[in-house]
Amino acid sequence: MSTCWAIIIGINQYQGFQPLMQAQNDAVGIRRYLIDDVGFAPENCILLSDLSTSIEQEAVYPDRMAINDWLETICQGRVQKDDTLWFYFSGYGAQADNRDYLMPVDGDPAQIKQTGIALQDVVKDLKQAPTKNVMMVLDINRSQSALAGQAIGTQVTKLARKARIPLILSCQPNEFSHETLAVRHGLFTAALLEGLRYDGCATLSHLERYLVERVPELCEHHWRPIQNPVVLLPEEQKFQLLWHQRETSAAADADPALVDPTVGADSQSAVNPDATDDGLESGGLIPDSPE
């Protein structure tokens, strides 16, 4: 019997960056959805956040060592073949020498390579897990001062494409992820939870269509600059069920392409006419930059 695992990271109170408002809520919201709605076992949903343990008893302080240790533990020691693995991050990202990094709570913007977590290493860990049912979701914030002008997301998109790991980024490299107190989440994660919980997004393709439309809508509604999510899907996983325990019939109700293959062929061109030749669909995908 397959098991579902999740590594969920959300950081508000950084030691070296301006505080964020909703990254903690983002992480807690994703974890509660996976446990309450999908049926993940709480002990299999690792929450790394700077929340007080009086609020979330299971929260692990998200410093660099803890995040790396849990990645290694879950990917190499616990996940088995046919299991499902989600990696979710809400917090600051940075770039150094054209390489993308996630910033832990103890990350230093002046020493990104030394204190950040290289996304190259994260993708490597996820790829080495003994299951193909892996998902990366990155709600990356960018400092509008210290990190201005960095194209964060460019490298990880290439890495995920090569590893054939589904990837969803909260915005394009030249955009910013936005938060608002009105929804108590970042706008991207608010849309993600809407799609998963209320819109019946049962497949990656369905989720992509929802996010590409809904995230800009939320930005306009809350008077924020537009952000457009980046969605990268291997062709063979576009219509795969997000959660294996769901019945195929339920997914077919949500996505007719699972019943009629011709719908999938039509919808690919309708959603993204620029599908890549390597069997990867990329909603709003950024072009490769020159090496």
Backbone torsions as a table, in degrees:
resi	resn	phi	psi	omega
1	MET	NA	132.6	-177.2
2	SER	-76.2	155.3	-178.7
3	THR	-123.4	148.0	178.8
4	CYS	-104.8	134.6	-179.2
5	TRP	-127.9	153.1	176.0
6	ALA	-149.5	137.9	169.5
7	ILE	-112.6	114.5	-170.6
8	ILE	-123.0	122.4	-174.7
9	ILE	-124.0	131.0	175.9
10	GLY	-147.9	122.1	-171.4
11	ILE	-128.8	124.7	175.2
12	ASN	-101.2	-55.2	-169.4
13	GLN	-94.6	82.4	178.2
14	TYR	-74.1	152.6	176.5
15	GLN	-78.7	-27.8	-174.3
16	GLY	-123.6	5.4	179.7
17	PHE	-126.9	161.1	172.2
18	GLN	-59.8	140.2	-179.1
19	PRO	-61.2	147.6	170.0
20	LEU	-96.6	161.8	-176.9
21	MET	-96.9	-37.3	-164.6
22	GLN	-123.6	4.7	-177.1
23	ALA	-63.4	-38.4	176.3
24	GLN	-61.9	-47.5	178.9
25	ASN	-61.1	-37.1	177.4
26	ASP	-58.5	-50.1	-177.3
27	ALA	-64.4	-44.5	179.7
28	VAL	-63.9	-40.3	179.0
29	GLY	-62.5	-43.0	178.0
30	ILE	-64.5	-44.2	-178.9
31	ARG	-63.1	-44.3	-179.2
32	ARG	-65.8	-35.9	175.7
33	TYR	-62.4	-47.4	-178.0
34	LEU	-62.4	-37.5	-179.0
35	ILE	-78.4	-51.8	-171.8
36	ASP	-78.0	-39.0	-174.2
37	ASP	-95.7	-37.1	-175.4
38	VAL	-95.0	-34.0	179.1
39	GLY	103.7	16.8	173.1
40	PHE	-60.0	142.2	172.9
41	ALA	-70.2	133.2	-178.2
42	PRO	-53.9	-37.7	-178.7
43	GLU	-70.4	-13.1	178.5
44	ASN	-97.1	-2.4	177.8
45	CYS	-106.3	93.4	-175.5
46	ILE	-80.2	117.5	-179.8
47	LEU	-102.4	116.3	175.3
48	LEU	-110.2	106.1	-175.6
49	SER	-153.9	155.7	178.7
50	ASP	-85.9	21.7	174.3
51	LEU	-66.1	150.5	171.6
52	SER	-66.5	139.9	178.7
53	THR	-66.7	-14.7	174.4
54	SER	-72.6	-21.0	177.4
55	ILE	-91.7	-47.4	177.6
56	GLU	-130.3	101.5	-174.6
57	GLN	-61.6	-28.9	-175.7
58	GLU	-83.5	-5.5	-173.7
59	ALA	-65.0	135.0	176.1
60	VAL	-107.6	134.7	-179.0
61	TYR	-61.6	125.8	-167.9
62	PRO	-88.8	55.5	174.5
63	ASP	-82.6	173.2	-173.2
64	ARG	-59.7	-43.2	-178.0
65	MET	-64.0	-44.4	-177.8
66	ALA	-64.5	-42.6	-179.9
67	ILE	-63.6	-46.8	178.9
68	ASN	-62.7	-40.4	-179.7
69	ASP	-63.7	-42.7	-178.9
70	TRP	-70.4	-35.8	174.6
71	LEU	-58.5	-47.6	-180.0
72	GLU	-65.3	-43.6	-177.5
73	THR	-62.4	-47.6	-177.5
74	ILE	-71.5	-48.5	-173.7
75	CYS	-70.5	-36.6	-174.6
76	GLN	-103.5	-19.3	-173.7
77	GLY	-115.6	-17.8	-173.2
78	ARG	-123.4	-39.8	-177.9
79	VAL	-67.4	136.6	178.2
80	GLN	-117.0	169.8	178.3
81	LYS	-56.6	138.0	178.9
82	ASP	74.9	0.3	172.8
83	ASP	-71.5	167.4	174.8
84	THR	-111.2	136.1	-178.7
85	LEU	-133.2	122.3	174.4
86	TRP	-110.3	137.1	171.4
87	PHE	-120.0	119.4	-177.8
88	TYR	-126.5	135.9	179.1
89	PHE	-136.2	132.0	170.1
90	SER	-130.0	115.7	-176.8
91	GLY	166.2	-164.0	-178.2
92	TYR	-80.7	143.4	168.4
93	GLY	-119.5	163.0	180.0
94	ALA	-150.7	170.5	179.8
95	GLN	-137.8	139.5	175.7
96	ALA	-142.7	129.6	-178.6
97	ASP	52.1	43.0	178.2
98	ASN	63.2	20.4	176.2
99	ARG	-114.0	139.0	-177.0
100	ASP	-88.3	142.1	179.6
101	TYR	-134.7	144.5	164.4
102	LEU	-92.4	139.2	-177.7
103	MET	-101.1	119.7	174.5
104	PRO	-74.4	178.5	-176.2
105	VAL	-62.6	-28.7	179.7
106	ASP	-97.9	16.0	179.3
107	GLY	-69.1	144.4	-177.6
108	ASP	-115.8	118.4	-179.5
109	PRO	-62.4	-18.2	177.6
110	ALA	-86.9	-11.3	-179.4
111	GLN	-138.3	62.6	-173.1
112	ILE	-62.2	-47.5	-176.7
113	LYS	-65.7	-33.1	-177.3
114	GLN	-82.1	-29.0	-172.8
115	THR	-116.3	-10.4	178.6
116	GLY	-88.4	174.4	177.3
117	ILE	-111.1	111.1	-175.9
118	ALA	-63.5	126.8	178.2
119	LEU	-66.3	-22.5	172.8
120	GLN	-59.6	-39.9	179.0
121	ASP	-72.5	-36.7	178.3
122	VAL	-63.2	-47.6	179.0
123	VAL	-61.4	-40.0	178.3
124	LYS	-61.0	-45.4	178.8
125	ASP	-61.1	-46.0	-178.9
126	LEU	-65.3	-38.6	179.4
127	LYS	-66.1	-34.2	-177.9
128	GLN	-79.8	-11.2	175.0
129	ALA	-62.2	142.5	-173.5
130	PRO	-78.2	32.6	175.7
131	THR	-137.8	151.2	175.6
132	LYS	-95.7	-4.5	-177.4
133	ASN	-90.6	71.7	-174.9
134	VAL	-119.5	144.8	179.0
135	MET	-138.9	134.9	174.0
136	MET	-114.3	128.4	176.0
137	VAL	-129.4	119.5	-174.5
138	LEU	-123.9	110.2	173.8
139	ASP	-98.9	82.0	-170.3
140	ILE	-92.5	124.7	173.1
141	ASN	-93.0	150.3	178.7
142	ARG	-124.8	133.6	174.8
143	SER	-67.6	129.6	-178.2
144	GLN	-81.1	2.2	178.0
145	SER	-116.0	-71.2	-173.7
146	ALA	-65.6	-32.1	-173.7
147	LEU	-110.4	17.4	-178.2
148	ALA	-60.5	140.6	176.8
149	GLY	88.0	-2.8	179.7
150	GLN	-85.9	134.6	-179.0
151	ALA	-91.3	61.8	-177.7
152	ILE	-66.7	131.2	-177.8
153	GLY	113.6	-20.2	-178.8
154	THR	-64.7	-48.7	-176.9
155	GLN	-68.7	-44.5	-175.2
156	VAL	-65.2	-29.6	176.3
157	THR	-63.6	-43.6	177.2
158	LYS	-63.7	-42.0	-178.3
159	LEU	-64.4	-44.0	-179.5
160	ALA	-66.9	-37.8	177.9
161	ARG	-61.3	-45.6	-179.6
162	LYS	-65.2	-38.1	-179.0
163	ALA	-82.0	-9.3	-178.1
164	ARG	58.1	46.6	175.9
165	ILE	-109.1	125.8	176.0
166	PRO	-57.9	135.9	-176.3
167	LEU	-136.4	134.0	171.9
168	ILE	-125.3	123.3	175.3
169	LEU	-107.6	146.1	-175.2
170	SER	-69.8	-23.0	-179.1
171	CYS	-161.6	169.9	176.1
172	GLN	-70.7	158.4	-178.5
173	PRO	-58.9	-26.0	-179.1
174	ASN	-96.2	12.7	-179.0
175	GLU	-118.9	174.1	177.5
176	PHE	-119.3	145.7	171.2
177	SER	-83.1	138.8	-174.0
178	HIS	-116.0	150.5	177.2
179	GLU	-120.2	161.0	172.6
180	THR	-155.8	141.5	177.2
181	LEU	-67.9	-21.8	-175.2
182	ALA	-62.5	-35.2	-179.3
183	VAL	-109.6	-2.9	177.9
184	ARG	59.2	28.3	176.3
185	HIS	-151.4	165.5	161.7
186	GLY	-64.3	151.1	-175.5
187	LEU	-63.9	-36.3	178.2
188	PHE	-64.0	-49.9	-177.8
189	THR	-67.3	-32.0	174.0
190	ALA	-59.8	-44.9	178.3
191	ALA	-66.3	-38.9	178.9
192	LEU	-60.6	-46.9	-179.9
193	LEU	-66.9	-37.0	175.2
194	GLU	-58.6	-49.7	-177.1
195	GLY	-62.8	-41.3	-178.6
196	LEU	-72.8	-42.8	-170.5
197	ARG	-88.0	-38.3	-169.9
198	TYR	-114.3	-26.1	-175.5
199	ASP	-94.6	-2.3	176.4
200	GLY	70.6	32.0	179.0
201	CYS	-70.0	102.1	-174.8
202	ALA	-98.5	-15.7	179.6
203	THR	-127.3	162.6	178.3
204	LEU	-62.3	-38.7	179.8
205	SER	-63.1	-42.9	178.1
206	HIS	-63.9	-43.1	179.1
207	LEU	-63.0	-40.4	177.8
208	GLU	-58.2	-49.5	-178.0
209	ARG	-59.1	-39.9	-179.0
210	TYR	-65.9	-47.5	-176.1
211	LEU	-66.1	-42.1	-177.8
212	VAL	-60.3	-32.7	178.9
213	GLU	-87.6	-41.8	-168.8
214	ARG	-78.4	-37.8	-177.0
215	VAL	-60.5	-49.3	176.4
216	PRO	-61.3	-34.0	177.0
217	GLU	-60.6	-45.4	179.2
218	LEU	-63.7	-38.6	177.8
219	CYS	-59.7	-46.4	-180.0
220	GLU	-65.0	-42.2	-177.5
221	HIS	-63.0	-35.9	-177.3
222	HIS	-101.4	17.2	174.1
223	TRP	56.8	47.6	176.0
224	ARG	-117.0	151.3	173.8
225	PRO	-56.3	147.0	-176.3
226	ILE	-65.2	136.2	168.2
227	GLN	-124.8	140.8	-177.3
228	ASN	-120.0	118.7	-179.1
229	PRO	-66.1	152.0	174.2
230	VAL	-105.8	125.8	-178.7
231	VAL	-124.2	123.8	-179.9
232	LEU	-121.5	116.5	-175.4
233	LEU	-126.8	123.0	169.5
234	PRO	-60.2	139.1	-175.8
235	GLU	-53.6	-40.8	-175.5
236	GLU	-71.8	-10.1	-178.7
237	GLN	-112.0	0.8	-176.1
238	LYS	-56.2	-42.9	-175.3
239	PHE	-108.1	16.4	175.6
240	GLN	-73.5	141.9	177.7
241	LEU	-62.6	137.7	175.9
242	LEU	-62.5	-38.8	-176.9
243	TRP	-126.0	120.6	-173.9
244	HIS	-64.1	-24.2	-176.7
245	GLN	-77.1	-10.7	177.0
246	ARG	-75.8	147.5	178.7
247	GLU	-73.5	143.7	179.1
248	THR	-58.7	-35.4	-178.7
249	SER	-61.3	-37.1	179.2
250	ALA	-65.7	-40.5	178.8
251	ALA	-67.1	-36.4	179.9
252	ALA	-63.9	-35.6	176.7
253	ASP	-62.6	-36.8	-178.1
254	ALA	-81.2	-29.5	-176.1
255	ASP	-139.8	98.8	-176.5
256	PRO	-61.5	-16.1	-179.6
257	ALA	-62.7	-21.8	178.7
258	LEU	-72.0	-21.7	179.7
259	VAL	-98.0	-43.1	-177.2
260	ASP	-116.2	105.6	-176.7
261	PRO	-59.3	-25.6	-178.9
262	THR	-67.1	-26.7	176.7
263	VAL	-64.7	-39.8	178.8
264	GLY	-61.8	-40.8	-179.4
265	ALA	-64.2	-41.7	-179.6
266	ASP	-70.2	-41.2	-174.7
267	SER	-68.8	-28.3	179.2
268	GLN	-61.9	-45.4	-179.0
269	SER	-72.4	-30.1	-179.5
270	ALA	-71.5	-40.0	-177.4
271	VAL	-79.6	-43.6	-175.5
272	ASN	-148.1	93.8	-179.7
273	PRO	-67.5	-10.8	-178.1
274	ASP	-100.8	36.1	178.3
275	ALA	-57.4	140.3	-174.5
276	THR	-76.8	154.8	-178.2
277	ASP	-74.2	-12.9	-177.8
278	ASP	-91.9	19.6	176.2
279	GLY	80.9	20.8	179.5
280	LEU	-119.4	126.6	173.4
281	GLU	-92.2	138.1	-174.6
282	SER	-136.1	96.7	178.3
283	GLY	-70.4	118.1	-179.5
284	GLY	64.7	29.3	-174.6
285	LEU	-71.1	138.9	177.8
286	ILE	-75.9	146.1	177.0
287	PRO	-72.7	154.7	176.7
288	ASP	-65.4	135.8	175.7
289	SER	-88.2	153.8	179.2
290	PRO	-59.4	141.7	177.9
291	GLU	-69.6	NA	NA
